[in-house]
Amino acid sequence: MVRRIYHKKRSFSPNLIKFLFGLAFVALVFYGGRFLYKEFKFRPEKFVENSILKQTTFHVDVKEIVSREGIKAYYFEDRTNPIIALSFRFKNSGTAFEDKGELGISHMVAALLTEGAGSYSSRKFKDILDENAISMSFQAGVDDFSGELLTLKKNQKTAARLLKLALTSPRFDSDYIQYVRQQLLTLLKQQKEFPDSALSLAWGKELYGSHPYGRNPLGREEDIQNIDQDELLAFVKDHFARKNLIVGIAGDLSEDEAKKMLDQIFGDLPENGRQPFVDNASINWTSREFNLNRPMAQSMTIFTAPGVKRSDADFYPLYLANEIFVGQGLSSRLSKALREDRGLTYGVYAYLTLQDKAQLIKGGFSSNPDTFEEAKSLVRREWIKMGENGVTEEELAQAKNYLIASYNLRFASLLNIAETLVAMQEENLGLDFLVKRNQYIEEVRLDQVNEAARKYFDADRLIWVNFNSVK
């Protein structure tokens, strides 16, 4: 028997609260920037250096399947556990593609899709999810609107039915709209209190100007105040279509079962939707610094330079150069120069961003106000050194060994695999990417890495946005 506790007053689901707290985190880091830092901060070398993982490749048989209704997906069968994972994206449906006057609508939709659908109220919808141990979530990114589903195999049909209802018949009840609206407005006000968030907003304006990438990712207060049910329903109709859908599915189901599940969930979506066109970001790459002063405990910066597309021939050489520059935990050049040798920061990061309309090398750190300028000077020095002198054979070998050894750890869950299957399609990496990825790393030559370092670690195209601590 399932025990339920009901309240006389209207209550909102724990999952909605979790979503909004997650949205607050997005507000703190802006454009999903620093959440990627976790990948660079967590360094599991000690777990894999003596492990069989160091010698193995992620061997999987990924297939492209097409359902009876024409829904395409990358599919991976894994019978290890009775679990099914589904990941999907609606391309060109993220915050950068919101219409003027509706800035913030994609986050509202993401928060509300599990708050009732079809004939199910929010309470009933959540009860069914909880009783069947089904996990369902949605997220509005900069470029895309994404979702994921995790379910036990025995509850596959129920999970598929609920996800279909969420995508095709969301309720958007007025009381929940008002609740999410107030939460978003509160988060907008709180942004100014968090240095990370305020710095990221300033960085976006300085780098992108009037391009949609320069918007506040949470939206605009006057728009959020006025978005209504009709606009939310129109967003779903316009953006949730087969033409811009990418799906990855993995787990304990046969190919035929996977095809049927695709049709059950996505078969009733319209073939085409409506997404506005967004140009590539036009960025002035003249080296400069933009400074803001505010009272806070530490000074902070974001530094940025041009990057490359995932499909570019320079991608792997630059990826390895950046790994040597600031990856591999405490052994990276920047960590050694700033943290280990001088104690100027608790951590420094840099990564390659792969957004559709702008590709960057984006990094940053915080430091004591008294040593902030020294820390910036050391970053510049190492940046110039990387561009002029490149890397050594020893550094390259160490970076390759780490990236190859730790690769399999990315696939600790079926959802990670399903998400990777989506990314493989979006970036046109091919069905055999998971098997060949380590080979791509191994084949990069020293001269290619040093040529990429020369091209992209250019101090004349390095942009700084700083928050200077003042009393």
C-alpha positions as CSV (number, residue, x, y, z in Angstrom):
1,M,0.0,0.0,0.0
2,V,1.2,3.5,-0.9
3,R,0.8,5.9,2.0
4,R,-0.1,9.5,1.0
5,I,-0.3,12.6,3.1
6,Y,-2.7,15.2,1.8
7,H,-2.8,18.8,2.9
8,K,-5.7,21.1,2.9
9,K,-3.7,23.9,1.4
10,R,-2.4,23.6,-2.2
11,S,1.1,22.3,-2.3
12,F,3.6,22.2,-5.1
13,S,5.6,19.1,-6.0
14,P,9.1,18.6,-4.6
15,N,10.3,18.1,-8.2
16,L,9.2,21.6,-9.1
17,I,11.1,22.9,-6.1
18,K,14.1,21.0,-7.2
19,F,13.8,22.4,-10.7
20,L,13.6,25.9,-9.5
21,F,16.7,25.4,-7.3
22,G,18.4,24.0,-10.3
23,L,17.3,27.1,-12.2
24,A,18.9,29.3,-9.5
25,F,22.1,27.5,-10.1
26,V,21.8,28.2,-13.8
27,A,21.4,31.9,-12.9
28,L,24.6,31.7,-10.9
29,V,26.8,30.3,-13.7
30,F,25.2,31.7,-16.8
31,Y,25.0,29.8,-20.1
32,G,25.9,26.6,-18.4
33,G,29.5,27.8,-18.1
34,R,30.8,26.8,-14.8
35,F,28.7,23.6,-14.4
36,L,31.1,22.2,-17.1
37,Y,34.0,23.0,-14.7
38,K,33.0,19.9,-12.7
39,E,34.3,17.8,-15.5
40,F,37.7,19.5,-15.3
41,K,37.7,19.8,-11.5
42,F,37.0,16.1,-10.9
43,R,40.2,14.2,-11.7
44,P,39.9,10.4,-11.3
45,E,43.5,9.5,-12.4
46,K,44.1,7.7,-9.1
47,F,41.1,5.4,-9.8
48,V,42.1,4.4,-13.3
49,E,45.9,4.5,-13.4
50,N,46.1,0.9,-12.4
51,S,42.7,-0.1,-13.7
52,I,41.8,-2.2,-16.7
53,L,40.0,0.9,-17.9
54,K,43.3,2.3,-18.9
55,Q,43.7,-0.3,-21.6
56,T,40.1,-0.7,-22.8
57,T,37.9,1.1,-25.3
58,F,34.2,1.7,-24.8
59,H,32.9,-1.1,-27.0
60,V,29.3,-0.6,-27.9
61,D,27.1,-1.4,-30.8
62,V,25.3,1.8,-31.5
63,K,22.6,1.6,-34.2
64,E,20.5,4.2,-36.0
65,I,16.9,3.1,-35.9
66,V,13.8,4.5,-37.5
67,S,10.3,3.9,-36.1
68,R,7.2,3.1,-38.1
69,E,6.2,6.8,-37.8
70,G,9.6,7.9,-39.0
71,I,11.2,8.9,-35.7
72,K,14.9,8.5,-35.9
73,A,17.2,7.8,-32.9
74,Y,20.6,6.4,-31.9
75,Y,20.0,3.2,-30.0
76,F,22.2,1.1,-27.6
77,E,21.0,-2.1,-26.1
78,D,22.2,-3.0,-22.6
79,R,20.6,-5.9,-20.7
80,T,22.8,-5.5,-17.6
81,N,19.9,-4.0,-15.6
82,P,16.1,-3.7,-16.3
83,I,16.4,0.0,-16.9
84,I,15.6,2.2,-19.9
85,A,17.0,5.7,-20.4
86,L,15.8,8.2,-23.0
87,S,17.4,11.6,-23.8
88,F,16.1,14.1,-26.4
89,R,16.6,17.6,-27.7
90,F,14.4,20.0,-29.6
91,K,17.0,22.0,-31.6
92,N,16.8,25.8,-31.9
93,S,14.3,26.0,-29.0
94,G,16.4,27.3,-26.2
95,T,16.7,30.8,-24.6
96,A,18.5,32.4,-27.5
97,F,15.5,31.5,-29.8
98,E,12.8,33.1,-27.6
99,D,10.7,35.7,-29.3
100,K,11.0,39.3,-28.1
101,G,8.4,39.9,-25.5
102,E,8.6,36.3,-24.2
103,L,12.1,36.2,-22.7
104,G,12.0,33.5,-20.0
105,I,9.2,31.4,-21.5
106,S,11.4,28.3,-22.2
107,H,12.4,28.1,-18.5
108,M,8.7,28.4,-17.5
109,V,7.7,25.6,-19.9
110,A,10.5,23.4,-18.6
111,A,9.3,23.9,-15.0
112,L,5.7,23.3,-15.8
113,L,5.7,20.3,-18.1
114,T,5.6,17.8,-15.2
115,E,3.0,19.8,-13.3
116,G,0.0,18.1,-14.9
117,A,-0.9,16.9,-18.4
118,G,-4.0,15.6,-20.1
119,S,-6.6,14.6,-17.5
120,Y,-4.0,14.3,-14.8
121,S,-3.6,17.1,-12.3
122,S,-0.1,18.0,-11.0
123,R,-0.7,15.9,-7.9
124,K,-1.9,12.8,-9.8
125,F,0.8,13.1,-12.4
126,K,3.5,13.2,-9.7
127,D,1.9,10.4,-7.8
128,I,2.1,8.1,-10.9
129,L,5.8,9.1,-11.4
130,D,6.6,8.4,-7.8
131,E,4.7,5.1,-7.5
132,N,6.4,3.8,-10.6
133,A,9.9,5.1,-9.8
134,I,9.9,7.1,-13.1
135,S,12.3,10.1,-13.4
136,M,11.3,12.8,-15.9
137,S,12.9,16.2,-16.3
138,F,13.2,19.1,-18.8
139,Q,15.7,21.9,-19.3
140,A,16.0,25.0,-21.4
141,G,19.5,25.5,-22.6
142,V,20.9,28.4,-24.7
143,D,20.4,26.6,-28.1
144,D,18.1,23.7,-27.3
145,F,15.3,22.5,-25.2
146,S,16.0,19.1,-23.8
147,G,14.5,16.3,-21.7
148,E,15.2,13.0,-20.2
149,L,13.4,9.9,-19.0
150,L,14.6,7.1,-16.8
151,T,12.4,4.1,-16.0
152,L,12.3,0.5,-15.0
153,K,11.6,-1.8,-17.9
154,K,8.4,-3.0,-16.3
155,N,7.1,0.5,-16.2
156,Q,8.1,1.4,-19.7
157,K,4.6,1.9,-21.1
158,T,3.5,4.1,-18.2
159,A,6.6,6.2,-18.5
160,A,6.2,6.6,-22.3
161,R,2.5,7.5,-21.9
162,L,3.3,10.2,-19.3
163,L,6.1,11.7,-21.3
164,K,3.9,11.8,-24.4
165,L,1.2,13.7,-22.4
166,A,3.8,16.2,-21.1
167,L,4.9,17.0,-24.6
168,T,1.6,17.0,-26.3
169,S,-1.0,17.9,-23.7
170,P,0.5,20.0,-20.9
171,R,-2.1,21.6,-18.7
172,F,-0.3,24.8,-17.7
173,D,-2.8,25.4,-14.9
174,S,-3.0,29.0,-13.8
175,D,-2.0,28.5,-10.2
176,Y,1.2,26.7,-11.2
177,I,2.0,29.4,-13.8
178,Q,1.7,32.0,-11.1
179,Y,3.9,30.1,-8.8
180,V,6.7,29.5,-11.3
181,R,6.4,33.1,-12.4
182,Q,7.0,34.4,-8.9
183,Q,9.9,32.0,-8.4
184,L,11.6,33.3,-11.6
185,L,11.1,36.9,-10.6
186,T,12.6,36.2,-7.3
187,L,15.6,34.5,-9.0
188,L,16.0,37.6,-11.2
189,K,16.2,39.8,-8.2
190,Q,18.7,37.5,-6.4
191,Q,21.0,37.4,-9.4
192,K,22.4,40.8,-8.4
193,E,23.4,39.4,-5.0
194,F,25.6,36.6,-6.4
195,P,29.0,37.7,-7.8
196,D,29.3,34.7,-10.1
197,S,25.9,35.5,-11.7
198,A,26.5,39.2,-11.9
199,L,30.0,38.7,-13.5
200,S,28.6,36.2,-16.0
201,L,25.8,38.7,-17.0
202,A,28.4,41.4,-17.5
203,W,30.6,39.0,-19.5
204,G,27.7,38.1,-21.8
205,K,26.9,41.8,-22.5
206,E,30.6,42.7,-23.2
207,L,31.2,39.7,-25.4
208,Y,27.9,39.3,-27.3
209,G,26.4,42.8,-27.2
210,S,22.9,42.7,-28.7
211,H,23.1,39.1,-29.9
212,P,20.7,36.7,-28.1
213,Y,23.6,35.0,-26.4
214,G,24.1,38.2,-24.5
215,R,20.6,38.0,-22.8
216,N,20.0,37.2,-19.2
217,P,19.4,33.4,-19.5
218,L,16.5,33.6,-17.0
219,G,14.6,36.1,-19.1
220,R,13.3,39.6,-18.6
221,E,11.1,40.7,-15.7
222,E,8.4,42.5,-17.8
223,D,8.1,39.5,-20.1
224,I,7.8,36.9,-17.3
225,Q,5.2,39.1,-15.6
226,N,3.0,38.8,-18.7
227,I,3.5,35.3,-20.2
228,D,0.2,33.5,-20.1
229,Q,-1.2,30.0,-20.8
230,D,-1.8,30.7,-24.5
231,E,1.8,31.7,-25.0
232,L,3.0,28.7,-23.2
233,L,0.8,26.4,-25.3
234,A,2.0,28.2,-28.4
235,F,5.6,27.6,-27.4
236,V,5.0,23.9,-27.2
237,K,3.2,23.8,-30.5
238,D,5.9,25.8,-32.3
239,H,9.0,24.1,-30.9
240,F,8.1,20.5,-30.1
241,A,8.2,19.0,-33.6
242,R,9.8,16.0,-35.3
243,K,11.9,18.1,-37.7
244,N,14.1,19.5,-34.9
245,L,14.0,16.4,-32.6
246,I,17.1,14.4,-31.7
247,V,16.8,11.2,-29.6
248,G,19.1,8.8,-27.9
249,I,17.7,5.6,-26.2
250,A,19.6,3.1,-24.2
251,G,18.9,0.1,-21.9
252,D,17.0,-3.1,-21.5
253,L,14.9,-3.1,-24.6
254,S,15.1,-4.7,-28.1
255,E,15.3,-2.7,-31.3
256,D,11.6,-3.3,-32.0
257,E,10.7,-2.3,-28.5
258,A,12.7,0.9,-28.9
259,K,10.9,1.8,-32.1
260,K,7.5,1.2,-30.5
261,M,8.5,3.4,-27.6
262,L,9.6,6.2,-29.9
263,D,6.3,6.1,-31.7
264,Q,4.3,6.1,-28.4
265,I,6.1,9.2,-27.1
266,F,6.9,11.2,-30.2
267,G,4.5,9.8,-32.9
268,D,1.8,12.5,-32.4
269,L,4.2,15.4,-32.6
270,P,3.7,17.7,-35.7
271,E,6.2,17.3,-38.5
272,N,7.2,20.9,-38.5
273,G,7.2,23.7,-36.0
274,R,8.3,27.4,-36.0
275,Q,11.7,28.5,-34.7
276,P,13.1,32.0,-35.3
277,F,16.4,32.3,-37.1
278,V,19.5,33.4,-35.0
279,D,22.7,34.6,-36.7
280,N,26.1,33.5,-35.6
281,A,27.5,35.8,-32.9
282,S,29.7,38.6,-34.3
283,I,32.4,39.1,-31.6
284,N,35.0,41.8,-31.6
285,W,38.1,39.8,-30.7
286,T,40.4,42.8,-30.1
287,S,42.1,42.2,-26.8
288,R,40.7,44.3,-23.9
289,E,39.6,44.4,-20.3
290,F,36.2,45.4,-19.0
291,N,36.3,46.2,-15.3
292,L,33.5,46.5,-12.7
293,N,33.9,47.3,-9.1
294,R,31.8,46.1,-6.2
295,P,32.3,45.2,-2.5
296,M,33.0,41.5,-2.1
297,A,35.5,39.1,-0.5
298,Q,37.4,38.2,-3.6
299,S,38.1,39.6,-7.1
300,M,36.9,37.5,-10.0
301,T,37.5,37.3,-13.8
302,I,36.3,35.5,-16.9
303,F,38.8,35.4,-19.8
304,T,37.8,34.4,-23.3
305,A,39.3,33.7,-26.7
306,P,38.1,32.3,-30.0
307,G,37.5,28.5,-30.1
308,V,36.6,25.9,-32.8
309,K,33.6,23.9,-33.8
310,R,33.4,20.3,-32.9
311,S,33.8,19.3,-36.5
312,D,36.9,21.4,-37.1
313,A,40.2,19.7,-37.8
314,D,41.7,21.8,-35.0
315,F,39.3,20.5,-32.4
316,Y,41.3,17.6,-31.0
317,P,44.7,19.4,-31.1
318,L,43.2,22.4,-29.3
319,Y,41.4,20.2,-26.9
320,L,44.7,18.6,-25.9
321,A,46.4,21.9,-25.7
322,N,43.8,23.3,-23.4
323,E,44.0,20.1,-21.3
324,I,47.7,20.7,-20.8
325,F,47.1,24.4,-20.1
326,V,44.5,24.0,-17.4
327,G,43.2,20.4,-17.3
328,Q,44.5,17.4,-15.4
329,G,43.9,18.9,-11.9
330,L,46.9,20.1,-10.1
331,S,49.3,19.1,-12.8
332,S,48.1,21.6,-15.4
333,R,50.2,24.6,-16.1
334,L,47.8,27.1,-14.7
335,S,47.0,25.2,-11.6
336,K,50.7,24.8,-10.9
337,A,51.5,28.4,-11.6
338,L,48.6,30.0,-9.7
339,R,47.7,27.5,-7.0
340,E,50.6,25.2,-6.2
341,D,53.5,27.7,-6.7
342,R,51.9,30.9,-5.5
343,G,48.7,30.0,-3.6
344,L,46.8,32.7,-5.5
345,T,43.6,30.8,-6.1
346,Y,41.7,27.7,-5.0
347,G,41.0,26.8,-8.6
348,V,41.3,27.9,-12.2
349,Y,39.4,26.6,-15.1
350,A,39.2,26.8,-18.9
351,Y,37.2,24.8,-21.4
352,L,36.1,24.8,-25.0
353,T,32.4,25.9,-25.5
354,L,30.5,24.3,-28.3
355,Q,27.4,26.5,-28.6
356,D,25.9,26.6,-32.1
357,K,26.4,30.3,-32.7
358,A,29.8,30.9,-31.0
359,Q,32.7,28.7,-30.1
360,L,35.1,29.9,-27.4
361,I,37.9,29.1,-25.0
362,K,36.4,30.3,-21.8
363,G,38.1,30.4,-18.4
364,G,38.2,32.1,-15.1
365,F,39.3,32.2,-11.5
366,S,38.9,34.2,-8.3
367,S,41.6,35.5,-6.0
368,N,42.3,37.7,-3.1
369,P,42.0,41.4,-4.1
370,D,45.6,42.0,-3.1
371,T,47.0,39.3,-5.4
372,F,44.4,39.5,-8.2
373,E,46.6,41.5,-10.6
374,E,49.5,39.1,-10.0
375,A,47.2,36.1,-10.8
376,K,46.0,37.7,-14.0
377,S,49.6,38.4,-15.0
378,L,50.5,34.8,-14.5
379,V,47.6,33.6,-16.6
380,R,48.7,36.0,-19.4
381,R,52.3,34.8,-19.1
382,E,51.3,31.1,-19.4
383,W,48.8,32.0,-22.2
384,I,51.6,33.7,-24.2
385,K,54.0,30.9,-23.4
386,M,51.6,28.3,-24.7
387,G,51.1,30.3,-27.9
388,E,54.8,30.9,-28.6
389,N,56.4,27.6,-27.3
390,G,53.6,25.1,-27.5
391,V,53.8,21.9,-25.4
392,T,56.4,19.1,-24.9
393,E,56.2,15.4,-25.9
394,E,56.0,14.5,-22.3
395,E,53.1,16.9,-21.6
396,L,51.2,15.6,-24.6
397,A,51.8,12.0,-23.6
398,Q,50.5,12.7,-20.1
399,A,47.4,14.5,-21.4
400,K,46.6,11.6,-23.9
401,N,47.1,9.0,-21.2
402,Y,44.7,10.8,-18.9
403,L,42.0,11.5,-21.5
404,I,42.1,7.9,-22.7
405,A,42.3,6.3,-19.3
406,S,39.4,8.3,-17.9
407,Y,37.1,8.2,-20.9
408,N,35.0,5.2,-19.8
409,L,34.1,6.9,-16.5
410,R,31.8,9.2,-18.5
411,F,29.5,6.3,-19.0
412,A,28.7,5.4,-15.4
413,S,24.9,5.6,-16.1
414,L,22.5,4.8,-18.9
415,L,21.4,8.4,-19.0
416,N,24.9,9.5,-19.6
417,I,25.0,7.1,-22.6
418,A,21.7,8.3,-23.9
419,E,22.8,11.9,-23.7
420,T,26.0,11.1,-25.5
421,L,24.0,9.4,-28.2
422,V,22.1,12.7,-28.7
423,A,25.3,14.7,-28.9
424,M,26.8,12.2,-31.4
425,Q,23.9,13.0,-33.8
426,E,23.9,16.7,-33.2
427,E,27.7,17.0,-33.9
428,N,27.6,14.4,-36.8
429,L,30.2,12.2,-35.0
430,G,29.1,9.0,-36.5
431,L,27.7,5.7,-35.1
432,D,31.2,4.5,-34.3
433,F,32.4,7.5,-32.3
434,L,32.3,5.8,-28.9
435,V,34.7,3.1,-30.2
436,K,36.9,5.5,-32.2
437,R,37.1,8.5,-29.8
438,N,40.3,7.3,-28.0
439,Q,41.9,6.6,-31.4
440,Y,41.2,10.2,-32.4
441,I,43.0,11.4,-29.2
442,E,45.9,9.0,-29.8
443,E,46.5,10.0,-33.4
444,V,47.0,13.7,-32.6
445,R,50.6,14.7,-33.3
446,L,52.8,17.1,-31.4
447,D,53.1,19.5,-34.4
448,Q,49.3,19.6,-34.7
449,V,48.9,20.6,-31.0
450,N,51.6,23.2,-31.2
451,E,50.1,24.7,-34.4
452,A,46.7,24.9,-32.7
453,A,48.3,26.5,-29.6
454,R,49.9,29.1,-31.9
455,K,46.6,29.9,-33.6
456,Y,44.3,30.1,-30.6
457,F,46.5,31.1,-27.6
458,D,46.9,34.6,-29.1
459,A,47.2,37.3,-26.4
460,D,46.0,39.9,-29.0
461,R,42.5,38.2,-29.0
462,L,42.2,37.6,-25.2
463,I,39.2,39.4,-23.6
464,W,38.9,39.9,-19.8
465,V,35.8,40.8,-17.8
466,N,36.8,41.5,-14.2
467,F,35.0,42.1,-11.0
468,N,37.3,44.0,-8.8
469,S,36.7,43.9,-5.0
470,V,36.4,47.4,-3.4
471,K,35.7,48.4,0.1
